[in-house]
């Protein structure tokens, strides 16, 4: 059983919903990434999604787009993201880390090299936004071979066939995009989420994490009624963008604790 699967299984056994925060590596400053990751864990995060900055993040709204721009302007690369995970692992060997990003940086590094390096530094899962499950059997196989869970996106528009493709090759959890739009959008409809989740559950026993549009304790609590985990990204990145550097980690820890408390209530 992978580290992600073990965490999700324990949450289910405890009757709890997983909390998966997203940050962009290198934002607001490369020196702060590992510190921020630890703050997320202190606040109650169960899994961390670490974003690989990319110049054309097509699924992301303006908040996360700006975070990628800031990170890239400071020279952040995929190799540096992997180094962040390695440093994080020096003092936290238990919290799963999922790398989330786009295909280009991974393909530039090469599947084999990426898989080997990511596994060596302690990456537990990989989610590539622009890898459709229908075309990713070899990628998923390469990740599984080194103990990394390949995670895939499903959306309100996903067909029965796509759901089945994702169910066949995904591991760890399936990331359900809760709305028709980019990250940070405000048109979250929990009724739509509740109506789609059963179709995914009918195809797989893999846990379902729901993200996009979850910004606060209320929306996280509402989604948790049907999801196994909630993912929060844009609001966290916005907090980091607005906070003074010396206050950022503490403010983030407090915010995550508020979400954790709501999920556990």
N, C-alpha and C positions, 0 to 999 in steps of 0.2 A: 504494500500500500504506500502511495506517495505521501509526502508531507502534507500536501494540500488536501488529499483525500482523508488523511487521518484527522486533520483539523476540522474539516467539514463533518466527518462522522461523529467526532466528539461534541461538536455544537448541536447536532441533531439529537444525540443521546441526552444532552443537557437541556433540550428544549429551547435552545437559543438560536438567534439569527446571526449569521456572520456579518462582520463589518470590514469592508475592503476599501480603504482610501487610496486615491491615486495622487501622485505628485509627478512632476516632470523633473528628471535628473538634471542637476545643474541650475535649477531655478529656486530661489532668486539669485543664488551664487553657488558655484561648484563646491566651495568649502563647507556649505551648509547641508548638503544632501543627506549625508549619513546622520547628522544630528537630527534632522527633521524626521527621518525614518524611525529613529529611536523614540522621538516624541509621539509619533503615531501609535507605536506599541504601548507606550505608557498610558496613552489615552484610552486604549481598549481595542485597537485594531487587531483583527485576527489574521489577516493577510494583507500584504502591501503590493499595490501595483505601481511599478516604477516606469514612468514613461521615457521612451527614447526620443529625444528631440529630433524633429524632422522639418524640413523646409516647406513641405506641402501637406500639412495634416488635415486631409480633406474631411474627416469625420468629426473634427473638433471645431467648436465655436471660438469666438474671439478671445476669450479668457485663456484657454489652453494654447491657442495659436500664439498669443503674446508670450506665453511662458517658453514655448519652443524657440521663438525668436530671441528671447533674452539668453537662453542657454546656448544656442548656436553662436551668438555674438561673443560669448565667452569661451568659445572653442570646445564645447562639450561634444564628445563623440560616443559611439557605441562602446568603444574600448573603455572610455572613462565610466560609462554606466556600469559595465562589468566590474570595474575597479571599485565602484561604490558598493556593490553587493559584497565583494570580497572584504572590504573594510567593515561593513555592517556585520558580517559573519564572525568577525573577531570577538564580538561580545554578545551576539544573538544568533544562536544556532537553531532556534526552534520556529521562529516566525517565517512562514512561507513568503517568498518574493516572486512576483510575476513580472516579467518584462513585457511592456505593452508598447507597440509602435507600428511602424510601417515596413514594407518589404525591402525597400531600397538599401538601407544600412546593413541588413542581414545578408542580402544577396551579394553585396560588395565584399563582405567578410567571407562569404561562402558557408553553406549549410554545415559542412563537416567541422570547419574551424569554429564556427559560432557554437555549435552543439557541444563540442569538446570544452571550449573555454567557459561557456555558461555553466555547464555542469561542474567544472572544477571550482568555480568561485562560489557556488551554492545557489544558483538560480533554480527555482522549483517549477515554474511554468512560463510559457511564452504565448502571448496573444498578438498576432499580426493582423491588424485591422483589414488590410487589403489582400488577405489570403482567403479566398472562398473555400469552404471545406471540400467542394467537389473536385478541386484541383490540387489538394494538399496531402494526398496520402503519403507521398515520399517524405515530405517535410515532417508530418506527424510521426512517421516511422523513425526518422532520424532523431527526433526529440525523445520519443519513448525509449530508444536504444540507450540513451544516456541518463534515463531517469527523470526527464523533464516532461511535465504535462503539457500537451498541445491544447490550447483553449481557443474556442471559436465563438464568433458572434452570431446571434440570431436576432431578428427584428420583427416588428408587427407585420411586415410585408413578406416574411419568409414563407416559402411554399412548404407543403408537406414533404416534398422531395428533399429540399434543403435541410429541413429539420432532421430527416433521416440520415442524410450524409454527415451532418455534424455529430449526430448521436453515435455513428459508427466509429469515428476517429478521435473524438474529443476525449479529454481526461481532466480530472481535477474539478472543473465546473464549466458549465456553459454560461456565457455572458449574454443575457437578453437585453437588448437595447429597447428601452421602455417607450420610445416615441419616434415619430417620423421627423427626424431633424438631427442637428448636431449637438455635441455636448454643451451643457449649460442652458439649453432651451427650457422655457418655463411652462410648456404645455403638457406636463405630465398628467395622464389620466389613469388613475389606479384601477378603474373599472376595466380599461383596455388591457392592462397588465394581467389582471385576474382572469380575463377571458382567454388569454393566449397561453398562459402557463400550463394548463391541463394538456394542451396539444403537444407541448414539449415533453411533459412527464409521461405521456403515453408512448413516447418513442425511446425514452432513456431513463435510467435511474440515477444518472449523474446529477449532482446538485445544480441548482439554477441560481445564478447571481444576477440581480437586476441593477442596471445603471442608466445614466443619462437622465437629467431632470430632477435628481434627488439632491436637495439643497439644505435641508434642515431636519430637525428631529421629527417634525410632524410628517413630512413626506417619507422619511425613512421608516417610521413606524407603520404608516399606511401600506407601504410596499412589502414590509416584513410579514404581513398576514398571508401572503402567497409565495414569497421568495425564500430561498434558503440563505441568501446573503444579499446585502445591498452594497452598491459601489457608489462612492461619492468622489467626484473629481473637481469639477469647475469651481465649486464653492471653496474647496480647500486651496486650490491654486490662487483664487482671488484673495483669500485671507493672507496668503504668503506675499502676494503682490502689494497689498495695502499695508501690511505691518512693518514696523521698524525692524531692521535685521536682528537687533538684540532681543526683541520681544516675540519674534515670529514663532519659534518653536513652542514657547509656553502657550501662546494664544491658540496654536493649532492643537496642542494637547488638551486644552480646556474644551475646545469645540468638539473634538472627537469623543471626549468623555461625556458630553451632553448627548451626543448621538447614541453612544453605548448605553447610557442610562435609559434613554427612551426605548431602545430596542429591548432592554431587559425588563421594562416595567409591565 
